[in-house]
Amino acid sequence: MLETACKNAATQPESTDDPISVGHNGGPPLEEEHRPEWGDGGIGNYFYWKAAHRAAWHNPSPGIVAFRIRKAERLGLTYEEYTLEILERGRHPQIEDVERIAEIKRARSRRAAVNPRS
């Protein structure tokens, strides 16, 4: 009697209709193809890009953030748009960059049309 009472529930299925076979660890099915974090293409420079992206957007000093917010507001841009422009072009947008600022604002309106907030 003690032998049957001490059996582990994990090794004994509760019913015979249970689709999980004996010894199954409950993990995901192995038939589904694994899709890596970097997508379907080759890995390329994925980890270099990821580290650079994290370094560029992670924890700038409060003074830098305040400076960028003031400059972005003065130009009619968001903080993210202003910072992205610095990272992409390697220079701070100026009030004289009328065409580039207008292009950024047009891109913003296109993004808003494609992804409206609910």
C-alpha positions in Angstrom: 0.0 0.0 0.0 2.8 2.4 0.8 4.3 1.8 -2.6 1.2 3.0 -4.5 0.7 6.0 -2.2 4.3 7.2 -2.7 4.2 7.3 -6.5 4.9 10.6 -8.1 1.9 12.3 -9.8 4.2 13.6 -12.6 5.1 10.1 -13.7 1.5 8.8 -13.6 -1.0 10.5 -15.9 -4.3 11.3 -14.2 -6.4 9.8 -17.0 -5.8 7.7 -20.0 -7.3 10.4 -22.2 -4.4 12.8 -21.4 -2.6 13.8 -24.6 0.7 14.3 -22.8 2.8 11.1 -22.8 4.6 9.7 -19.8 8.0 11.4 -19.4 6.9 14.6 -21.2 8.4 17.7 -19.5 5.6 20.0 -20.4 7.7 22.2 -22.7 6.8 23.7 -26.0 6.3 21.4 -28.9 9.5 20.7 -30.9 7.6 20.6 -34.2 7.3 24.4 -34.3 10.2 26.1 -36.0 12.2 28.4 -33.7 12.5 32.0 -34.9 15.5 33.8 -33.6 15.4 37.3 -32.1 17.1 38.8 -35.2 14.5 37.4 -37.6 14.7 35.1 -40.6 17.8 36.5 -42.3 21.4 36.0 -41.2 22.7 37.3 -37.9 25.1 39.8 -39.6 25.8 42.7 -37.2 22.8 42.2 -35.0 24.6 42.2 -31.7 26.7 45.2 -32.6 23.6 47.1 -33.7 21.8 46.1 -30.5 24.6 47.3 -28.2 25.0 50.5 -30.1 21.2 51.1 -30.0 21.1 50.5 -26.2 24.1 52.8 -25.7 22.6 55.6 -27.8 19.2 55.6 -26.1 20.1 54.5 -22.6 20.4 57.0 -19.7 21.7 60.2 -21.1 22.5 62.7 -18.4 19.6 64.9 -17.2 21.3 68.0 -18.6 21.5 66.5 -22.1 17.9 65.4 -21.9 16.8 68.9 -20.9 18.9 70.5 -23.6 17.4 68.2 -26.3 13.9 68.8 -25.1 14.2 72.6 -25.2 15.8 72.5 -28.7 13.2 70.0 -30.0 10.3 72.1 -28.7 11.9 75.2 -30.3 12.0 73.3 -33.7 8.5 71.7 -33.3 9.9 68.2 -33.0 9.6 65.5 -30.3 12.5 64.5 -28.1 12.7 61.2 -30.0 12.7 62.8 -33.4 15.4 65.3 -32.3 17.6 62.6 -30.8 17.2 60.3 -33.7 18.2 63.1 -36.1 21.4 63.6 -34.0 22.1 59.9 -34.1 21.4 59.5 -37.8 23.0 62.7 -39.2 25.7 63.3 -36.6 24.7 66.9 -36.1 22.1 68.9 -34.1 19.2 70.2 -36.3 19.2 74.0 -36.5 16.4 76.4 -37.2 17.9 76.9 -40.7 17.2 73.2 -41.5 13.7 74.1 -42.6 13.5 71.4 -45.3 14.7 68.6 -43.1 12.4 69.6 -40.2 9.5 69.7 -42.6 10.4 66.2 -43.9 10.5 64.8 -40.3 7.1 66.3 -39.6 5.7 64.8 -42.8 7.1 61.4 -41.8 5.4 61.8 -38.4 2.0 62.4 -40.0 2.5 59.4 -42.3 3.3 57.2 -39.3 0.2 58.6 -37.5 -2.0 57.7 -40.5 -0.6 54.2 -40.6 -0.7 53.5 -36.9 -3.6 55.5 -35.3 -3.8 55.4 -31.6 -7.0 53.8 -30.3 
